[in-house]
Amino acid sequence: MEEFLDKKCYLSIEIDGRNFYYLCALITSISETHISFNDLTNNNSPHTYRKSDVVEIKLSNKNSNGN
């Protein structure tokens, strides 16, 4: 997962059966247990999740406006 550090990514997160999708997330930190990013489509809002909750991560071709 470290190869995504400082890159814009698409993220799919699942927590307690709920899915969260981030179309343009700038990955800011990756530790042994957690991943942190800024959601560029939502005023750069910061988020941190457990790496075990990440269902999918891949490079995003979306712009910060979601297009």
HTML snippet that shows the backbone in 3Dmol.js (N, CA, C, O; Angstrom):
<script src="https://3Dmol.org/build/3Dmol-min.js"></script>
<div id="view" style="width:600px;height:400px;position:relative"></div>
<script>
const pdb = `
ATOM      1  N   MET A   1       0.816  -1.191   0.000  1.00  0.00           N
ATOM      2  CA  MET A   1       0.000   0.000   0.000  1.00  0.00           C
ATOM      3  C   MET A   1       0.865   1.261   0.000  1.00  0.00           C
ATOM      4  O   MET A   1       0.397   2.332  -0.388  1.00  0.00           O
ATOM      5  N   GLU A   2       2.101   1.143   0.425  1.00  0.00           N
ATOM      6  CA  GLU A   2       2.987   2.302   0.515  1.00  0.00           C
ATOM      7  C   GLU A   2       3.226   2.964  -0.834  1.00  0.00           C
ATOM      8  O   GLU A   2       3.597   4.137  -0.884  1.00  0.00           O
ATOM      9  N   GLU A   3       3.025   2.244  -1.919  1.00  0.00           N
ATOM     10  CA  GLU A   3       3.232   2.826  -3.246  1.00  0.00           C
ATOM     11  C   GLU A   3       2.202   3.910  -3.580  1.00  0.00           C
ATOM     12  O   GLU A   3       2.377   4.649  -4.548  1.00  0.00           O
ATOM     13  N   PHE A   4       1.130   4.009  -2.786  1.00  0.00           N
ATOM     14  CA  PHE A   4       0.097   5.020  -3.013  1.00  0.00           C
ATOM     15  C   PHE A   4       0.323   6.312  -2.230  1.00  0.00           C
ATOM     16  O   PHE A   4      -0.439   7.266  -2.383  1.00  0.00           O
ATOM     17  N   LEU A   5       1.347   6.353  -1.404  1.00  0.00           N
ATOM     18  CA  LEU A   5       1.635   7.534  -0.597  1.00  0.00           C
ATOM     19  C   LEU A   5       1.860   8.753  -1.491  1.00  0.00           C
ATOM     20  O   LEU A   5       2.597   8.679  -2.473  1.00  0.00           O
ATOM     21  N   ASP A   6       1.222   9.877  -1.148  1.00  0.00           N
ATOM     22  CA  ASP A   6       1.303  11.146  -1.882  1.00  0.00           C
ATOM     23  C   ASP A   6       0.696  11.078  -3.287  1.00  0.00           C
ATOM     24  O   ASP A   6       1.045  11.877  -4.157  1.00  0.00           O
ATOM     25  N   LYS A   7      -0.208  10.128  -3.502  1.00  0.00           N
ATOM     26  CA  LYS A   7      -0.876   9.998  -4.795  1.00  0.00           C
ATOM     27  C   LYS A   7      -2.384  10.127  -4.608  1.00  0.00           C
ATOM     28  O   LYS A   7      -2.911   9.885  -3.522  1.00  0.00           O
ATOM     29  N   LYS A   8      -3.074  10.512  -5.690  1.00  0.00           N
ATOM     30  CA  LYS A   8      -4.533  10.570  -5.678  1.00  0.00           C
ATOM     31  C   LYS A   8      -5.080   9.176  -5.975  1.00  0.00           C
ATOM     32  O   LYS A   8      -4.698   8.538  -6.956  1.00  0.00           O
ATOM     33  N   CYS A   9      -5.981   8.720  -5.107  1.00  0.00           N
ATOM     34  CA  CYS A   9      -6.479   7.357  -5.217  1.00  0.00           C
ATOM     35  C   CYS A   9      -7.993   7.281  -5.069  1.00  0.00           C
ATOM     36  O   CYS A   9      -8.633   8.164  -4.497  1.00  0.00           O
ATOM     37  N   TYR A  10      -8.539   6.200  -5.602  1.00  0.00           N
ATOM     38  CA  TYR A  10      -9.911   5.791  -5.345  1.00  0.00           C
ATOM     39  C   TYR A  10      -9.833   4.806  -4.188  1.00  0.00           C
ATOM     40  O   TYR A  10      -9.015   3.886  -4.204  1.00  0.00           O
ATOM     41  N   LEU A  11     -10.674   4.997  -3.192  1.00  0.00           N
ATOM     42  CA  LEU A  11     -10.690   4.096  -2.035  1.00  0.00           C
ATOM     43  C   LEU A  11     -12.095   3.594  -1.781  1.00  0.00           C
ATOM     44  O   LEU A  11     -13.068   4.344  -1.861  1.00  0.00           O
ATOM     45  N   SER A  12     -12.182   2.316  -1.475  1.00  0.00           N
ATOM     46  CA  SER A  12     -13.420   1.705  -1.014  1.00  0.00           C
ATOM     47  C   SER A  12     -13.138   1.152   0.382  1.00  0.00           C
ATOM     48  O   SER A  12     -12.213   0.365   0.579  1.00  0.00           O
ATOM     49  N   ILE A  13     -13.955   1.581   1.346  1.00  0.00           N
ATOM     50  CA  ILE A  13     -13.779   1.212   2.747  1.00  0.00           C
ATOM     51  C   ILE A  13     -15.053   0.519   3.211  1.00  0.00           C
ATOM     52  O   ILE A  13     -16.154   0.946   2.865  1.00  0.00           O
ATOM     53  N   GLU A  14     -14.909  -0.550   3.994  1.00  0.00           N
ATOM     54  CA  GLU A  14     -16.084  -1.209   4.579  1.00  0.00           C
ATOM     55  C   GLU A  14     -15.910  -1.303   6.090  1.00  0.00           C
ATOM     56  O   GLU A  14     -14.928  -1.857   6.586  1.00  0.00           O
ATOM     57  N   ILE A  15     -16.882  -0.750   6.811  1.00  0.00           N
ATOM     58  CA  ILE A  15     -16.878  -0.793   8.270  1.00  0.00           C
ATOM     59  C   ILE A  15     -18.261  -1.233   8.733  1.00  0.00           C
ATOM     60  O   ILE A  15     -19.259  -0.586   8.414  1.00  0.00           O
ATOM     61  N   ASP A  16     -18.323  -2.317   9.472  1.00  0.00           N
ATOM     62  CA  ASP A  16     -19.585  -2.823  10.017  1.00  0.00           C
ATOM     63  C   ASP A  16     -20.673  -2.933   8.957  1.00  0.00           C
ATOM     64  O   ASP A  16     -21.824  -2.579   9.212  1.00  0.00           O
ATOM     65  N   GLY A  17     -20.320  -3.418   7.776  1.00  0.00           N
ATOM     66  CA  GLY A  17     -21.286  -3.619   6.709  1.00  0.00           C
ATOM     67  C   GLY A  17     -21.646  -2.361   5.928  1.00  0.00           C
ATOM     68  O   GLY A  17     -22.438  -2.429   4.988  1.00  0.00           O
ATOM     69  N   ARG A  18     -21.084  -1.220   6.296  1.00  0.00           N
ATOM     70  CA  ARG A  18     -21.317   0.037   5.570  1.00  0.00           C
ATOM     71  C   ARG A  18     -20.138   0.315   4.655  1.00  0.00           C
ATOM     72  O   ARG A  18     -18.983   0.143   5.043  1.00  0.00           O
ATOM     73  N   ASN A  19     -20.438   0.744   3.441  1.00  0.00           N
ATOM     74  CA  ASN A  19     -19.394   1.044   2.467  1.00  0.00           C
ATOM     75  C   ASN A  19     -19.229   2.542   2.303  1.00  0.00           C
ATOM     76  O   ASN A  19     -20.206   3.288   2.240  1.00  0.00           O
ATOM     77  N   PHE A  20     -17.978   2.968   2.234  1.00  0.00           N
ATOM     78  CA  PHE A  20     -17.623   4.367   2.007  1.00  0.00           C
ATOM     79  C   PHE A  20     -16.718   4.412   0.778  1.00  0.00           C
ATOM     80  O   PHE A  20     -15.788   3.615   0.655  1.00  0.00           O
ATOM     81  N   TYR A  21     -16.996   5.342  -0.122  1.00  0.00           N
ATOM     82  CA  TYR A  21     -16.229   5.463  -1.350  1.00  0.00           C
ATOM     83  C   TYR A  21     -15.633   6.860  -1.453  1.00  0.00           C
ATOM     84  O   TYR A  21     -16.311   7.859  -1.210  1.00  0.00           O
ATOM     85  N   TYR A  22     -14.381   6.914  -1.808  1.00  0.00           N
ATOM     86  CA  TYR A  22     -13.673   8.180  -1.997  1.00  0.00           C
ATOM     87  C   TYR A  22     -13.079   8.155  -3.396  1.00  0.00           C
ATOM     88  O   TYR A  22     -12.218   7.329  -3.698  1.00  0.00           O
ATOM     89  N   LEU A  23     -13.544   9.066  -4.253  1.00  0.00           N
ATOM     90  CA  LEU A  23     -13.138   9.057  -5.655  1.00  0.00           C
ATOM     91  C   LEU A  23     -11.789   9.707  -5.898  1.00  0.00           C
ATOM     92  O   LEU A  23     -11.088   9.355  -6.847  1.00  0.00           O
ATOM     93  N   CYS A  24     -11.426  10.648  -5.054  1.00  0.00           N
ATOM     94  CA  CYS A  24     -10.165  11.367  -5.236  1.00  0.00           C
ATOM     95  C   CYS A  24      -9.580  11.676  -3.859  1.00  0.00           C
ATOM     96  O   CYS A  24      -9.784  12.761  -3.313  1.00  0.00           O
ATOM     97  N   ALA A  25      -8.863  10.724  -3.319  1.00  0.00           N
ATOM     98  CA  ALA A  25      -8.278  10.852  -1.983  1.00  0.00           C
ATOM     99  C   ALA A  25      -6.763  10.980  -2.117  1.00  0.00           C
ATOM    100  O   ALA A  25      -6.112  10.138  -2.735  1.00  0.00           O
ATOM    101  N   LEU A  26      -6.216  12.033  -1.537  1.00  0.00           N
ATOM    102  CA  LEU A  26      -4.765  12.217  -1.539  1.00  0.00           C
ATOM    103  C   LEU A  26      -4.209  11.515  -0.299  1.00  0.00           C
ATOM    104  O   LEU A  26      -4.465  11.943   0.827  1.00  0.00           O
ATOM    105  N   ILE A  27      -3.458  10.451  -0.505  1.00  0.00           N
ATOM    106  CA  ILE A  27      -2.936   9.644   0.598  1.00  0.00           C
ATOM    107  C   ILE A  27      -1.812  10.424   1.276  1.00  0.00           C
ATOM    108  O   ILE A  27      -0.822  10.782   0.639  1.00  0.00           O
ATOM    109  N   THR A  28      -1.975  10.684   2.577  1.00  0.00           N
ATOM    110  CA  THR A  28      -1.018  11.512   3.311  1.00  0.00           C
ATOM    111  C   THR A  28      -0.129  10.719   4.256  1.00  0.00           C
ATOM    112  O   THR A  28       0.970  11.162   4.591  1.00  0.00           O
ATOM    113  N   SER A  29      -0.597   9.540   4.695  1.00  0.00           N
ATOM    114  CA  SER A  29       0.180   8.762   5.654  1.00  0.00           C
ATOM    115  C   SER A  29      -0.253   7.299   5.607  1.00  0.00           C
ATOM    116  O   SER A  29      -1.437   6.989   5.480  1.00  0.00           O
ATOM    117  N   ILE A  30       0.727   6.414   5.712  1.00  0.00           N
ATOM    118  CA  ILE A  30       0.448   4.984   5.778  1.00  0.00           C
ATOM    119  C   ILE A  30       1.339   4.396   6.859  1.00  0.00           C
ATOM    120  O   ILE A  30       2.566   4.440   6.766  1.00  0.00           O
ATOM    121  N   SER A  31       0.703   3.842   7.891  1.00  0.00           N
ATOM    122  CA  SER A  31       1.457   3.191   8.964  1.00  0.00           C
ATOM    123  C   SER A  31       1.244   1.682   8.851  1.00  0.00           C
ATOM    124  O   SER A  31       0.635   1.203   7.894  1.00  0.00           O
ATOM    125  N   GLU A  32       1.741   0.952   9.817  1.00  0.00           N
ATOM    126  CA  GLU A  32       1.532  -0.496   9.811  1.00  0.00           C
ATOM    127  C   GLU A  32       0.058  -0.851   9.897  1.00  0.00           C
ATOM    128  O   GLU A  32      -0.369  -1.869   9.353  1.00  0.00           O
ATOM    129  N   THR A  33      -0.725  -0.018  10.577  1.00  0.00           N
ATOM    130  CA  THR A  33      -2.123  -0.353  10.839  1.00  0.00           C
ATOM    131  C   THR A  33      -3.150   0.575  10.207  1.00  0.00           C
ATOM    132  O   THR A  33      -4.305   0.181  10.046  1.00  0.00           O
ATOM    133  N   HIS A  34      -2.764   1.799   9.845  1.00  0.00           N
ATOM    134  CA  HIS A  34      -3.731   2.791   9.390  1.00  0.00           C
ATOM    135  C   HIS A  34      -3.305   3.484   8.101  1.00  0.00           C
ATOM    136  O   HIS A  34      -2.127   3.521   7.745  1.00  0.00           O
ATOM    137  N   ILE A  35      -4.308   4.033   7.415  1.00  0.00           N
ATOM    138  CA  ILE A  35      -4.083   4.842   6.233  1.00  0.00           C
ATOM    139  C   ILE A  35      -4.820   6.168   6.442  1.00  0.00           C
ATOM    140  O   ILE A  35      -5.969   6.182   6.885  1.00  0.00           O
ATOM    141  N   SER A  36      -4.163   7.266   6.126  1.00  0.00           N
ATOM    142  CA  SER A  36      -4.756   8.596   6.272  1.00  0.00           C
ATOM    143  C   SER A  36      -4.730   9.293   4.920  1.00  0.00           C
ATOM    144  O   SER A  36      -3.820   9.103   4.114  1.00  0.00           O
ATOM    145  N   PHE A  37      -5.769  10.115   4.697  1.00  0.00           N
ATOM    146  CA  PHE A  37      -5.859  10.822   3.424  1.00  0.00           C
ATOM    147  C   PHE A  37      -6.754  12.032   3.569  1.00  0.00           C
ATOM    148  O   PHE A  37      -7.502  12.172   4.537  1.00  0.00           O
ATOM    149  N   ASN A  38      -6.656  12.905   2.575  1.00  0.00           N
ATOM    150  CA  ASN A  38      -7.544  14.061   2.454  1.00  0.00           C
ATOM    151  C   ASN A  38      -8.492  13.793   1.295  1.00  0.00           C
ATOM    152  O   ASN A  38      -8.057  13.450   0.196  1.00  0.00           O
ATOM    153  N   ASP A  39      -9.787  13.950   1.542  1.00  0.00           N
ATOM    154  CA  ASP A  39     -10.799  13.759   0.507  1.00  0.00           C
ATOM    155  C   ASP A  39     -10.866  15.024  -0.344  1.00  0.00           C
ATOM    156  O   ASP A  39     -11.454  16.021   0.073  1.00  0.00           O
ATOM    157  N   LEU A  40     -10.277  14.989  -1.513  1.00  0.00           N
ATOM    158  CA  LEU A  40     -10.184  16.170  -2.367  1.00  0.00           C
ATOM    159  C   LEU A  40     -11.518  16.575  -2.974  1.00  0.00           C
ATOM    160  O   LEU A  40     -11.649  17.701  -3.452  1.00  0.00           O
ATOM    161  N   THR A  41     -12.506  15.695  -2.971  1.00  0.00           N
ATOM    162  CA  THR A  41     -13.823  16.039  -3.499  1.00  0.00           C
ATOM    163  C   THR A  41     -14.722  16.627  -2.416  1.00  0.00           C
ATOM    164  O   THR A  41     -15.857  17.014  -2.697  1.00  0.00           O
ATOM    165  N   ASN A  42     -14.223  16.699  -1.178  1.00  0.00           N
ATOM    166  CA  ASN A  42     -15.016  17.222  -0.065  1.00  0.00           C
ATOM    167  C   ASN A  42     -14.171  18.164   0.789  1.00  0.00           C
ATOM    168  O   ASN A  42     -13.910  17.883   1.958  1.00  0.00           O
ATOM    169  N   ASN A  43     -13.744  19.282   0.201  1.00  0.00           N
ATOM    170  CA  ASN A  43     -13.000  20.328   0.922  1.00  0.00           C
ATOM    171  C   ASN A  43     -11.744  19.823   1.635  1.00  0.00           C
ATOM    172  O   ASN A  43     -11.404  20.313   2.712  1.00  0.00           O
ATOM    173  N   ASN A  44     -11.067  18.867   1.054  1.00  0.00           N
ATOM    174  CA  ASN A  44      -9.836  18.305   1.630  1.00  0.00           C
ATOM    175  C   ASN A  44     -10.036  17.739   3.031  1.00  0.00           C
ATOM    176  O   ASN A  44      -9.102  17.737   3.834  1.00  0.00           O
ATOM    177  N   SER A  45     -11.226  17.264   3.332  1.00  0.00           N
ATOM    178  CA  SER A  45     -11.495  16.744   4.675  1.00  0.00           C
ATOM    179  C   SER A  45     -10.604  15.533   4.965  1.00  0.00           C
ATOM    180  O   SER A  45     -10.506  14.619   4.147  1.00  0.00           O
ATOM    181  N   PRO A  46      -9.954  15.532   6.134  1.00  0.00           N
ATOM    182  CA  PRO A  46      -9.047  14.442   6.490  1.00  0.00           C
ATOM    183  C   PRO A  46      -9.801  13.222   7.034  1.00  0.00           C
ATOM    184  O   PRO A  46     -10.825  13.348   7.706  1.00  0.00           O
ATOM    185  N   HIS A  47      -9.268  12.054   6.725  1.00  0.00           N
ATOM    186  CA  HIS A  47      -9.840  10.788   7.200  1.00  0.00           C
ATOM    187  C   HIS A  47      -8.710   9.833   7.555  1.00  0.00           C
ATOM    188  O   HIS A  47      -7.628   9.886   6.971  1.00  0.00           O
ATOM    189  N   THR A  48      -8.973   8.968   8.511  1.00  0.00           N
ATOM    190  CA  THR A  48      -8.041   7.896   8.860  1.00  0.00           C
ATOM    191  C   THR A  48      -8.849   6.627   9.085  1.00  0.00           C
ATOM    192  O   THR A  48      -9.848   6.637   9.804  1.00  0.00           O
ATOM    193  N   TYR A  49      -8.414   5.539   8.468  1.00  0.00           N
ATOM    194  CA  TYR A  49      -9.070   4.241   8.617  1.00  0.00           C
ATOM    195  C   TYR A  49      -8.021   3.163   8.874  1.00  0.00           C
ATOM    196  O   TYR A  49      -6.839   3.335   8.573  1.00  0.00           O
ATOM    197  N   ARG A  50      -8.476   2.064   9.429  1.00  0.00           N
ATOM    198  CA  ARG A  50      -7.592   0.912   9.577  1.00  0.00           C
ATOM    199  C   ARG A  50      -7.347   0.320   8.194  1.00  0.00           C
ATOM    200  O   ARG A  50      -8.258   0.267   7.369  1.00  0.00           O
ATOM    201  N   LYS A  51      -6.148  -0.114   7.947  1.00  0.00           N
ATOM    202  CA  LYS A  51      -5.813  -0.709   6.655  1.00  0.00           C
ATOM    203  C   LYS A  51      -6.663  -1.953   6.405  1.00  0.00           C
ATOM    204  O   LYS A  51      -6.975  -2.271   5.258  1.00  0.00           O
ATOM    205  N   SER A  52      -7.034  -2.647   7.459  1.00  0.00           N
ATOM    206  CA  SER A  52      -7.850  -3.854   7.310  1.00  0.00           C
ATOM    207  C   SER A  52      -9.265  -3.536   6.818  1.00  0.00           C
ATOM    208  O   SER A  52      -9.965  -4.435   6.350  1.00  0.00           O
ATOM    209  N   ASP A  53      -9.699  -2.275   6.914  1.00  0.00           N
ATOM    210  CA  ASP A  53     -11.023  -1.874   6.435  1.00  0.00           C
ATOM    211  C   ASP A  53     -11.022  -1.469   4.960  1.00  0.00           C
ATOM    212  O   ASP A  53     -12.084  -1.257   4.375  1.00  0.00           O
ATOM    213  N   VAL A  54      -9.845  -1.363   4.365  1.00  0.00           N
ATOM    214  CA  VAL A  54      -9.735  -0.986   2.951  1.00  0.00           C
ATOM    215  C   VAL A  54     -10.076  -2.200   2.090  1.00  0.00           C
ATOM    216  O   VAL A  54      -9.402  -3.229   2.146  1.00  0.00           O
ATOM    217  N   VAL A  55     -11.141  -2.059   1.290  1.00  0.00           N
ATOM    218  CA  VAL A  55     -11.566  -3.127   0.391  1.00  0.00           C
ATOM    219  C   VAL A  55     -10.835  -3.022  -0.935  1.00  0.00           C
ATOM    220  O   VAL A  55     -10.427  -4.025  -1.521  1.00  0.00           O
ATOM    221  N   GLU A  56     -10.675  -1.764  -1.405  1.00  0.00           N
ATOM    222  CA  GLU A  56     -10.010  -1.539  -2.685  1.00  0.00           C
ATOM    223  C   GLU A  56      -9.304  -0.195  -2.658  1.00  0.00           C
ATOM    224  O   GLU A  56      -9.809   0.783  -2.106  1.00  0.00           O
ATOM    225  N   ILE A  57      -8.135  -0.170  -3.261  1.00  0.00           N
ATOM    226  CA  ILE A  57      -7.403   1.078  -3.454  1.00  0.00           C
ATOM    227  C   ILE A  57      -6.720   0.997  -4.808  1.00  0.00           C
ATOM    228  O   ILE A  57      -6.084   0.000  -5.151  1.00  0.00           O
ATOM    229  N   LYS A  58      -6.871   2.082  -5.571  1.00  0.00           N
ATOM    230  CA  LYS A  58      -6.207   2.152  -6.874  1.00  0.00           C
ATOM    231  C   LYS A  58      -6.029   3.613  -7.228  1.00  0.00           C
ATOM    232  O   LYS A  58      -6.705   4.481  -6.675  1.00  0.00           O
ATOM    233  N   LEU A  59      -5.129   3.882  -8.142  1.00  0.00           N
ATOM    234  CA  LEU A  59      -4.898   5.257  -8.569  1.00  0.00           C
ATOM    235  C   LEU A  59      -6.167   5.815  -9.182  1.00  0.00           C
ATOM    236  O   LEU A  59      -6.871   5.120  -9.915  1.00  0.00           O
ATOM    237  N   SER A  60      -6.456   7.067  -8.883  1.00  0.00           N
ATOM    238  CA  SER A  60      -7.657   7.723  -9.365  1.00  0.00           C
ATOM    239  C   SER A  60      -7.346   8.571 -10.583  1.00  0.00           C
ATOM    240  O   SER A  60      -6.296   9.209 -10.660  1.00  0.00           O
ATOM    241  N   ASN A  61      -8.261   8.572 -11.528  1.00  0.00           N
ATOM    242  CA  ASN A  61      -8.128   9.468 -12.681  1.00  0.00           C
ATOM    243  C   ASN A  61      -9.118  10.624 -12.555  1.00  0.00           C
ATOM    244  O   ASN A  61      -9.334  11.364 -13.515  1.00  0.00           O
ATOM    245  N   LYS A  62      -9.721  10.783 -11.373  1.00  0.00           N
ATOM    246  CA  LYS A  62     -10.666  11.868 -11.122  1.00  0.00           C
ATOM    247  C   LYS A  62      -9.923  13.125 -10.720  1.00  0.00           C
ATOM    248  O   LYS A  62      -8.843  13.060 -10.134  1.00  0.00           O
ATOM    249  N   ASN A  63     -10.508  14.274 -11.039  1.00  0.00           N
ATOM    250  CA  ASN A  63      -9.994  15.547 -10.583  1.00  0.00           C
ATOM    251  C   ASN A  63     -10.573  15.841  -9.211  1.00  0.00           C
ATOM    252  O   ASN A  63     -11.501  15.159  -8.775  1.00  0.00           O
ATOM    253  N   SER A  64     -10.054  16.823  -8.537  1.00  0.00           N
ATOM    254  CA  SER A  64     -10.537  17.149  -7.201  1.00  0.00           C
ATOM    255  C   SER A  64     -11.985  17.607  -7.192  1.00  0.00           C
ATOM    256  O   SER A  64     -12.608  17.616  -6.130  1.00  0.00           O
ATOM    257  N   ASN A  65     -12.548  17.989  -8.341  1.00  0.00           N
ATOM    258  CA  ASN A  65     -13.953  18.378  -8.396  1.00  0.00           C
ATOM    259  C   ASN A  65     -14.861  17.185  -8.666  1.00  0.00           C
ATOM    260  O   ASN A  65     -16.069  17.356  -8.832  1.00  0.00           O
ATOM    261  N   GLY A  66     -14.294  15.967  -8.712  1.00  0.00           N
ATOM    262  CA  GLY A  66     -15.077  14.752  -8.899  1.00  0.00           C
ATOM    263  C   GLY A  66     -15.277  14.347 -10.342  1.00  0.00           C
ATOM    264  O   GLY A  66     -15.887  13.309 -10.597  1.00  0.00           O
ATOM    265  N   ASN A  67     -14.788  15.127 -11.303  1.00  0.00           N
ATOM    266  CA  ASN A  67     -14.934  14.807 -12.724  1.00  0.00           C
ATOM    267  C   ASN A  67     -13.725  14.093 -13.267  1.00  0.00           C
ATOM    268  O   ASN A  67     -13.688  13.753 -14.450  1.00  0.00           O
TER     269      ASN A  67
END
`;
const viewer = $3Dmol.createViewer("view");
viewer.addModel(pdb, "pdb");
viewer.setStyle({}, {cartoon: {color: "spectrum"}});
viewer.zoomTo();
viewer.render();
</script>
